[in-house]
Amino acid sequence: RDTLARVHDIRSLEHLRKIESQDVTSPFEKLWPRYRLPRWARKDKNFDVAPERSICFVHVGKAGGSAVGCSLGFSLHCNGSKQRQGQLPKLTTSVFHKDVYNCHDNSAYFLFVVRDPIDRAQSAFNYERPSFSGDGDDDE
């Protein structure tokens, strides 16, 4: 389908009804029925979106993914952030994270946040690097 038709589809989603998170079918829980989807991978506000119209958010570490995930309604290190209004948070129904694959195989779109690879590597290094106080007693 062409881009204009897809834009029309997104605009026609105003009728989506809000549903409770516990009523949402989780692809993760279908694949692994003995496991529950972690709290941070569930949304507080969900909308009834068919899988073939849904967006799967792919969290890429150290690329701003937690901030974007929070604005979409996922609880990824949010520090009090709330889900934003608009079509994108409504249509983004699932998350793909290093620990959880909760996306429908027939999701219409996958949303990635990307970052310069060198900046990302430096950020990851600084995030994982132990801090040193400089007092010579860093064996703790």
N, C-alpha and C positions, 0 to 999 in steps of 0.2 A: 504494500500500500504506500501511497505517497505521503509526504510530510504533512500536507494540508489536511488530508483525511485524518491523520493521527492527532493533529491539533484539535480538530473538531471533536474527536472522540474524548479527548481530555476535557474540553469545555463542556461536554454534555454530561459530566459526572456530578453535577450539582445535586442530583437526586440521591446520591449515596446516603445510606442510613448508617448512623453510628451503632456499633455493636460492642458488646462486652468482650474483653480479652479472652475470657475463659470459653467463649463461644467460637473462637477462631480456630480453624483446623490448622494444626502445625505440621508442615512437611517433616520437620525434625522428629516429632513424636510419632509420625506414621512410619518413618524409616526405622526408628529405634524405640519401640513401644515401652520398653522398660525404663526409659529415661524421660525426665521432664525438661522442657525448655527452660534455660536459666532466666531468672527475673529480668536481668538487664537486656535480654533479647526479645522481651515481650513489650508491646506498646500499651500504655494506659488507655489511649483512645484509638480504636480501630474502626474501620469502615468496611462495609460489605463490598469488596472488590473481587471480581472474578479473576482467577489466576492468570488468564491470558490477557488481562488488562493491568495487572499489578506490576510494581517496580520492586526489585530486590536491591537493597542497599548493601554494597560490598565494602566492608570496613578495611581500609588499608592503614596499617599502623604507622604512626609518626607522619601522617599526611593531613591532619586536621579532621580525620574521620570521626573522632569522638564528638567534636563540636557539631558537625553536620548530623551525626546520628542522634544527638540530643534534640536538635531542632526538628528532626523527623519523628520524634516521640520515643526513641529507644533510650534506655538508661545506661549509656556508656560513659561513666565518669562525669556525670552531668553537673554536679555542684549546684543544684537548684534550678537549672535551666528547664524551660517548659517547651512543649511541642508548639511549633509555629502554626499559624493559620494558613490556609491555601490548599491548592490541589496536590502539590508534591507530597506533603506529609500524609494526605489521605490515601494517595495511590501507593506510597511506599509501605508495603505490608509486611516485609520480612527482611532479615539481615543475614549476611554471610560474613562470618568472623572466623578468626583462626581456630576458635574452639567450637563453633556452631555453624552448621549449614542448614538454614531454615528457609530456603527459597524453593518455590515451585519450579519444577523443570521447565514448565511452559510459561514462565514469567515473561511479560511483554518486553521489559527493559531491565537492565542492570545499571545501577548508579555507582560510579567510582569517584573518589576524590584522589587526585594525583598531585605529586609534588616533585620538584627537581630531585633526581636521584642522589646527587651529592649532598644537598641540604638534608634530605631524608636520612641518609646514612650518618651524617654528623649529629643529627637530632637523636637518632637511636643510640649512638655511641654515648652522647652526653647523658641520656636518660638512664642507661644501664651502668654507667661508670660510677664506681664508689666515690663518695666525697671524702676528701682528706681535710682534716682540721688544721694541719700544720704544727701540731703540738708534739709530734713524735709518738703519740699514743693512739695509733689507728688500727690496732689489732682487734678491736671489739667487734 
